[in-house]
Amino acid sequence: MGLLQNKYELNNVSRAAVDQRDSIHNARLIPPCIIGKNVTIENCTIGPNVTIGDNCKLKNLTMKNCIMWDNEETGYSHFENQIIASC
């Protein structure tokens, strides 16, 4: 099963982001971005061209042109042109 499977876009911002407004605080989402289920985002700028997997926690960061796998937690960083995954 691929990372992008079961992710849906709504007006170039993921449907998951619309469905989980309570877990997204002080965030700027720049389309296109796809956000998985059960994601917490605080004080971040996300996008463009970002895919975030399920169950991730992001705080105080910027991210563009990136893919983040499921179950990642990170903060206080700048990510650009990266794949973020635990080994």
C-alpha positions, -999 to 999 in steps of 0.1 A, spaced: 0 0 0 15 34 -10 19 64 12 -5 84 -10 -32 58 -11 -63 68 8 -54 105 9 -78 129 -7 -74 165 -18 -100 192 -14 -92 225 -31 -55 215 -32 -53 211 6 -60 176 19 -94 166 31 -77 153 63 -66 188 71 -102 200 68 -115 170 88 -90 176 117 -91 213 122 -89 208 160 -54 194 157 -40 221 134 -30 253 153 -13 284 139 -3 267 107 0 279 72 -8 253 46 5 261 11 -11 239 -16 -6 213 -28 -2 194 4 -16 161 15 -20 154 52 -27 120 67 -51 111 95 -45 119 132 -18 145 124 -10 174 149 5 205 135 14 236 156 32 268 146 43 255 112 44 264 75 37 234 54 40 233 16 41 235 -12 45 199 -24 43 182 10 29 148 19 26 139 56 17 104 66 -7 93 94 -1 98 131 26 125 128 33 154 152 49 186 138 58 216 159 76 249 151 89 240 117 88 248 80 86 221 54 84 222 16 89 197 -12 90 168 13 75 135 22 71 124 58 63 88 65 37 76 91 43 80 129 70 106 127 75 134 153 97 164 148 100 201 155 122 232 154 136 225 120 135 235 83 130 207 59 133 211 21 135 185 -6 137 156 19 121 123 28 116 122 66 115 86 80 128 68 110 151 39 104 
